[in-house]
Amino acid sequence: MSKLRWGILSSSGFAVEHIIPALLQCEGLELTVVSSRSAETAKQLAAKFGIARAHGSYQALVEDPELDVVYNPLPNHLHVPWSIKALEAGKHVLCEKPLAMNAAEAENLIAARDKAGLLVQEAFVIRHHPQWRRVRELVRDGRIGTLKGAQGWLSYRLEDAENFRNKPEMGGGGLMDIGVYPMVTSRYIFEAEPTRVFAAIRRDAETGVDCLASAILDYPAGLASFTCSTELAVQQHMAFFGSHGRIELSDPFAQAPDREAQILIGGDRGIWDPAVESHESFAPTNMYINQAEEFCQAVERGKLEFPLEDALANMRILDALFRSGNSDAWEAVT
């Protein structure tokens, strides 16, 4: 199969710092065009990275006849509208998380995908790091007994009032930005869907976005809980607890491509006994390269490991969490 031709919507800092450098290192694709709302900005971006072409509008990019795949890293409220435009123009789409503003919007994208007969995937880059596949393998093999619990934390400080993550109308807030990570990884490891959820949510008095939230997800096999915040010091952690052990990831989500990853596996012991622990390490890897290469492979075989139905499940959980934050009660995931 010839290399797939990719284009990127947006000249955002995220695209410039992470996506473009990664795509330029991929073997299975060719990054042929970038875009921006400004023609001059697009040209400067193309020149900086040695990319052949540039478009001064998003519409021009999705309509480009020399593209096969559109990467959509736009602000959250633009994920579904521009992904649909790309599908209508005959392009496969890799769209940043969270896929949509709500489940209903995600269903609209699924309908557009079915009509176009193309592939669309929600870009949860962490699922393309080998440490997560190893954790799932260990849990499946019973290394920690029967999985019963999961606990996560993810936080950072977002002090820029103009950042779209601080604007409710653009899909801002901690749950949509970072709460989705412990949420999706608990689904990945439990290999099930929560039936109900509870959330305590605090909102910023000026911006109105959720800036501190704690959630509980009730799975058939056990409970997962996490806290996320956009007003606290940077910290990330995720752990899974079984009847005979535990697995902890110290760098579960933001994993630098030049840093070795490590998971801790804790064995069974008495309450007063010394800890029985082992570690497994993983060579540095660029998750964005892995994600793009695996998407190209999915296009070739015509099937995704994580189709849009998986993204719809994520949005249904988020919708229920926001309902719970308003009702102060458990909410069913429907």
C-alpha positions as CSV (number, residue, x, y, z in Angstrom):
1,M,0.0,0.0,0.0
2,S,1.3,3.5,-0.9
3,K,1.8,6.0,1.9
4,L,-1.4,7.7,3.1
5,R,-1.4,11.5,2.7
6,W,-2.2,13.3,5.9
7,G,-3.3,16.9,6.6
8,I,-3.7,18.7,9.9
9,L,-6.5,21.1,10.8
10,S,-5.1,23.9,13.0
11,S,-1.8,25.5,13.8
12,S,-2.3,25.1,17.5
13,G,0.6,24.8,20.0
14,F,-0.4,21.1,20.5
15,A,-0.2,20.4,16.8
16,V,3.2,22.2,16.5
17,E,4.7,20.7,19.6
18,H,3.5,17.1,19.4
19,I,1.6,16.1,16.3
20,I,3.6,17.5,13.4
21,P,7.0,16.3,14.7
22,A,5.6,12.9,15.2
23,L,3.9,12.6,11.8
24,L,7.1,13.6,10.1
25,Q,8.8,10.6,11.7
26,C,6.1,8.1,10.6
27,E,7.0,5.5,7.9
28,G,3.4,4.7,6.9
29,L,2.3,8.2,6.0
30,E,3.3,11.4,4.4
31,L,2.3,14.7,6.0
32,T,1.6,16.7,2.9
33,V,-0.3,19.8,4.0
34,V,-1.1,21.9,7.1
35,S,-3.7,24.6,7.6
36,S,-4.6,27.6,9.7
37,R,-7.3,30.2,9.7
38,S,-4.5,32.5,8.4
39,A,-2.9,31.8,5.1
40,E,0.3,33.5,6.3
41,T,0.4,31.4,9.5
42,A,-0.1,28.2,7.5
43,K,2.7,29.1,5.1
44,Q,5.1,29.9,8.0
45,L,4.2,26.6,9.6
46,A,4.8,24.6,6.4
47,A,8.1,26.4,5.9
48,K,9.2,25.7,9.4
49,F,8.7,21.9,9.0
50,G,9.5,21.5,5.3
51,I,5.9,20.5,4.5
52,A,5.0,20.8,0.8
53,R,1.7,22.7,1.0
54,A,-0.4,25.0,3.2
55,H,-4.0,26.1,3.3
56,G,-5.3,29.3,4.8
57,S,-8.6,27.8,5.8
58,Y,-9.9,24.6,7.3
59,Q,-12.4,24.2,4.5
60,A,-9.6,24.2,1.9
61,L,-7.8,21.5,3.7
62,V,-10.7,19.1,4.0
63,E,-11.6,19.6,0.4
64,D,-8.0,19.0,-0.8
65,P,-8.2,16.2,-3.4
66,E,-4.6,15.1,-2.6
67,L,-5.4,14.0,1.0
68,D,-6.4,10.7,2.4
69,V,-6.5,11.4,6.2
70,V,-7.4,14.5,8.2
71,Y,-6.1,14.9,11.7
72,N,-8.5,17.1,13.8
73,P,-6.9,18.7,16.9
74,L,-9.3,21.7,17.0
75,P,-11.0,22.9,20.2
76,N,-13.6,20.4,21.5
77,H,-16.7,22.2,20.1
78,L,-15.2,21.9,16.6
79,H,-14.4,18.2,16.7
80,V,-17.7,16.9,15.3
81,P,-18.5,19.7,12.8
82,W,-15.1,19.5,11.1
83,S,-14.8,15.8,11.3
84,I,-18.1,15.5,9.5
85,K,-16.9,18.0,6.8
86,A,-13.8,15.9,6.3
87,L,-15.9,12.7,5.9
88,E,-18.2,14.4,3.4
89,A,-15.1,15.3,1.5
90,G,-14.0,11.7,1.4
91,K,-11.3,11.7,4.1
92,H,-10.6,9.3,6.9
93,V,-10.4,11.2,10.3
94,L,-8.3,10.9,13.4
95,C,-10.0,13.3,15.9
96,E,-8.6,14.5,19.2
97,K,-10.3,13.5,22.4
98,P,-12.9,14.1,23.7
99,L,-14.6,13.2,20.5
100,A,-17.7,15.4,21.0
101,M,-19.4,17.8,23.3
102,N,-21.9,15.2,24.3
103,A,-23.3,11.7,23.3
104,A,-25.9,13.1,20.9
105,E,-23.1,14.9,19.0
106,A,-21.1,11.7,18.9
107,E,-24.1,9.9,17.4
108,N,-24.3,12.5,14.6
109,L,-20.7,11.7,13.7
110,I,-21.4,8.0,13.7
111,A,-24.2,8.6,11.3
112,A,-21.9,10.6,9.0
113,R,-19.2,7.9,9.2
114,D,-21.7,5.2,8.2
115,K,-22.9,7.3,5.3
116,A,-19.3,8.0,4.1
117,G,-18.1,4.4,4.7
118,L,-14.8,5.7,6.0
119,L,-12.9,5.3,9.3
120,V,-13.0,7.8,12.2
121,Q,-11.2,7.3,15.5
122,E,-11.0,9.2,18.7
123,A,-7.3,10.0,19.4
124,F,-6.6,8.7,22.9
125,V,-2.9,8.5,22.4
126,I,-2.2,6.7,25.7
127,R,-3.8,3.5,24.4
128,H,-0.9,3.3,22.0
129,H,1.7,3.0,24.7
130,P,2.9,-0.5,25.4
131,Q,2.7,-0.1,29.1
132,W,-1.1,0.0,28.9
133,R,-1.3,-3.1,26.8
134,R,0.9,-4.8,29.3
135,V,-1.3,-3.8,32.2
136,R,-4.3,-5.2,30.5
137,E,-2.4,-8.4,29.8
138,L,-1.4,-8.8,33.4
139,V,-4.9,-8.3,34.7
140,R,-6.4,-10.7,32.1
141,D,-3.8,-13.3,33.2
142,G,-4.8,-12.9,36.8
143,R,-1.5,-11.5,38.0
144,I,-3.3,-9.5,40.7
145,G,-6.2,-11.9,41.2
146,T,-9.7,-10.6,40.5
147,L,-9.8,-6.9,39.6
148,K,-12.0,-5.0,42.0
149,G,-10.8,-1.4,42.0
150,A,-9.1,1.4,40.2
151,Q,-7.9,4.8,41.4
152,G,-6.5,7.8,39.4
153,W,-5.3,11.3,39.7
154,L,-4.5,13.9,37.1
155,S,-4.0,17.6,37.6
156,Y,-2.2,20.7,36.4
157,R,-2.7,24.5,36.6
158,L,-4.4,26.3,33.7
159,E,-4.0,30.0,34.4
160,D,-4.6,31.3,30.8
161,A,-8.2,32.8,30.8
162,E,-8.2,32.8,27.0
163,N,-7.4,29.2,26.6
164,F,-10.4,27.3,25.1
165,R,-10.1,24.9,28.1
166,N,-11.4,27.7,30.3
167,K,-14.4,28.4,28.1
168,P,-17.6,26.3,28.7
169,E,-19.0,27.0,25.2
170,M,-15.9,25.5,23.6
171,G,-16.0,22.3,25.7
172,G,-13.6,23.5,28.4
173,G,-13.1,22.1,31.9
174,G,-11.1,19.5,33.6
175,L,-13.4,16.5,33.0
176,M,-13.4,17.0,29.3
177,D,-9.7,17.8,29.1
178,I,-8.1,15.3,31.5
179,G,-10.7,13.5,33.5
180,V,-11.3,11.4,30.3
181,Y,-7.9,9.7,30.8
182,P,-8.5,7.8,34.1
183,M,-12.1,7.3,32.8
184,V,-11.0,5.6,29.5
185,T,-8.2,3.6,31.0
186,S,-10.5,2.2,33.7
187,R,-12.8,1.1,30.9
188,Y,-9.8,-0.4,29.1
189,I,-8.6,-2.5,32.0
190,F,-12.1,-3.5,33.4
191,E,-13.1,-4.3,29.8
192,A,-16.6,-3.3,30.7
193,E,-18.9,-0.3,31.0
194,P,-19.9,1.4,34.2
195,T,-23.6,1.2,34.9
196,R,-23.8,4.3,37.0
197,V,-21.6,7.2,38.1
198,F,-21.3,9.8,40.8
199,A,-19.4,13.1,40.6
200,A,-18.6,16.0,42.9
201,I,-17.8,19.0,40.8
202,R,-16.5,22.4,41.7
203,R,-16.6,25.2,39.1
204,D,-14.4,28.3,38.7
205,A,-16.4,31.4,39.8
206,E,-15.1,33.4,36.8
207,T,-15.0,31.0,33.9
208,G,-17.7,28.6,34.9
209,V,-15.7,25.5,33.9
210,D,-15.2,22.6,36.2
211,C,-11.8,23.0,37.8
212,L,-11.9,20.3,40.4
213,A,-13.9,17.0,40.2
214,S,-13.9,13.7,41.8
215,A,-15.8,10.8,40.3
216,I,-16.8,7.2,41.0
217,L,-17.6,4.7,38.2
218,D,-19.6,1.6,39.2
219,Y,-18.5,-1.3,37.1
220,P,-20.1,-4.8,37.3
221,A,-16.8,-6.1,38.7
222,G,-15.8,-3.2,41.0
223,L,-15.4,0.5,41.4
224,A,-13.1,3.0,39.8
225,S,-12.5,6.5,41.2
226,F,-10.5,9.5,40.1
227,T,-9.9,13.2,40.8
228,C,-8.9,15.7,38.1
229,S,-8.2,19.4,38.4
230,T,-7.0,22.3,36.3
231,E,-6.1,24.4,39.4
232,L,-3.6,22.2,41.2
233,A,0.1,21.2,40.9
234,V,1.0,18.8,38.1
235,Q,0.5,15.2,39.2
236,Q,-0.5,12.0,37.5
237,H,-1.0,8.5,38.9
238,M,-3.2,5.4,38.2
239,A,-3.5,2.2,40.1
240,F,-5.5,-1.0,39.8
241,F,-6.3,-3.3,42.7
242,G,-7.1,-6.9,42.7
243,S,-7.9,-9.6,45.3
244,H,-4.2,-10.7,45.3
245,G,-2.2,-7.7,44.3
246,R,-2.0,-4.3,42.6
247,I,-0.5,-2.5,39.6
248,E,0.6,1.1,39.7
249,L,1.6,3.4,36.9
250,S,3.6,6.5,37.9
251,D,3.5,8.1,34.5
252,P,0.2,6.8,33.1
253,F,-0.9,9.6,30.9
254,A,1.6,12.3,30.0
255,Q,4.5,10.1,28.9
256,A,7.5,12.0,27.4
257,P,8.9,10.2,24.3
258,D,12.4,10.3,25.7
259,R,11.5,8.9,29.1
260,E,11.4,5.2,30.1
261,A,8.0,4.1,31.5
262,Q,7.7,1.8,34.4
263,I,4.9,-0.1,36.1
264,L,4.9,-1.5,39.7
265,I,3.4,-4.9,40.3
266,G,2.6,-5.5,44.0
267,G,2.0,-9.1,45.1
268,D,-0.1,-10.6,47.8
269,R,1.0,-10.2,51.5
270,G,-0.2,-10.0,55.0
271,I,-1.1,-6.6,56.4
272,W,2.1,-6.5,58.5
273,D,4.4,-8.2,56.0
274,P,7.0,-6.4,53.8
275,A,5.8,-5.3,50.4
276,V,6.2,-7.9,47.6
277,E,6.9,-5.8,44.6
278,S,8.4,-6.0,41.1
279,H,8.8,-3.6,38.3
280,E,8.6,-3.8,34.5
281,S,10.2,-1.1,32.3
282,F,9.4,0.0,28.8
283,A,11.8,1.7,26.4
284,P,11.1,5.3,25.5
285,T,8.5,5.5,22.8
286,N,6.6,8.3,21.0
287,M,2.9,7.5,21.5
288,Y,1.9,9.9,18.7
289,I,4.0,8.0,16.2
290,N,2.5,4.8,17.4
291,Q,-1.0,6.1,17.1
292,A,-0.6,7.5,13.6
293,E,1.1,4.3,12.3
294,E,-1.6,2.1,13.8
295,F,-4.3,4.3,12.3
296,C,-2.7,3.8,8.9
297,Q,-2.7,0.1,9.5
298,A,-6.3,0.2,10.4
299,V,-7.2,2.0,7.2
300,E,-5.3,-0.7,5.2
301,R,-7.3,-3.5,6.8
302,G,-10.5,-1.5,7.0
303,K,-11.1,-2.0,10.7
304,L,-10.3,0.0,13.9
305,E,-9.5,-1.5,17.3
306,F,-11.3,1.5,18.9
307,P,-14.2,2.5,16.6
308,L,-16.5,5.4,17.2
309,E,-18.9,3.2,19.3
310,D,-16.1,3.2,21.9
311,A,-16.0,7.0,21.8
312,L,-19.8,7.2,22.2
313,A,-19.5,5.1,25.3
314,N,-17.0,7.7,26.7
315,M,-19.4,10.5,26.0
316,R,-22.3,8.7,27.7
317,I,-20.2,8.5,30.8
318,L,-19.2,12.1,30.6
319,D,-22.8,13.1,30.2
320,A,-23.8,11.1,33.3
321,L,-21.0,12.6,35.3
322,F,-22.1,16.1,34.5
323,R,-25.7,15.2,35.3
324,S,-24.5,13.8,38.7
325,G,-22.5,17.0,39.4
326,N,-25.8,18.9,39.0
327,S,-28.1,16.4,40.8
328,D,-25.7,15.4,43.7
329,A,-26.9,11.9,43.1
330,W,-25.9,8.7,41.3
331,E,-26.8,8.8,37.6
332,A,-27.3,5.9,35.3
333,V,-25.0,5.7,32.2
334,T,-27.5,5.6,29.3
